[in-house]
């Protein structure tokens, strides 16, 4: 069974300020509700970030959350 790094692993933790739902058919973006804690976040280019939430991982708009 593949496990994510424990707390203190690489990447930032981000608190979602808004929900994000990718467009239909998009498979490389991360879906999450407002208030979600997204882990292992890496800033890609200032506009987009990569992170892990629940069982999903993928890209999301960087401005949708704040680092905690």
C-alpha positions in Angstrom: 0.0 0.0 0.0 1.4 3.4 -1.0 1.4 5.9 1.7 1.9 9.7 1.6 4.8 11.2 3.5 3.9 11.9 7.2 3.4 15.4 8.5 6.6 17.3 8.2 7.3 15.8 4.7 8.1 17.9 1.7 5.7 20.5 0.4 3.5 23.2 2.0 0.1 22.9 3.6 -2.6 25.1 2.1 -6.0 25.9 3.4 -8.6 26.3 0.6 -10.3 29.6 0.7 -12.7 28.5 -2.1 -14.0 25.3 -3.5 -12.4 24.2 -6.8 -14.1 21.9 -9.4 -12.1 21.1 -12.6 -14.0 21.3 -15.9 -15.6 18.1 -17.1 -13.1 15.7 -18.6 -10.1 17.3 -17.0 -8.1 14.6 -15.1 -4.9 16.4 -14.0 -6.5 18.9 -11.7 -7.4 18.6 -8.0 -11.0 18.9 -6.7 -11.6 20.1 -3.2 -14.2 21.9 -1.0 -13.7 25.3 0.7 -11.8 24.7 4.0 -9.9 21.7 2.7 -6.3 21.2 3.9 -4.3 20.5 0.8 -0.9 18.9 1.5 2.4 18.4 -0.2 1.8 21.6 -2.1 4.4 22.8 -4.7 4.1 26.1 -6.5 4.4 25.4 -10.2 4.5 28.9 -11.8 2.8 31.4 -9.5 -0.6 30.8 -11.0 -0.9 27.1 -10.5 0.2 24.7 -7.8 0.3 20.9 -7.3 -1.0 19.2 -4.2 -2.7 16.3 -2.6 -6.2 16.2 -1.0 -8.1 13.1 0.1 -7.3 10.4 -2.4 -6.6 12.9 -5.2 -3.6 14.7 -6.4 -3.1 17.3 -9.2 -3.0 20.9 -10.2 -5.1 23.7 -8.8 -5.2 27.5 -9.0 -2.6 28.9 -6.6 -4.8 31.8 -5.5 -7.5 29.4 -4.1 -5.7 28.9 -0.9 -3.3 30.3 1.7 -0.3 28.6 3.3 -0.8 27.4 6.9 
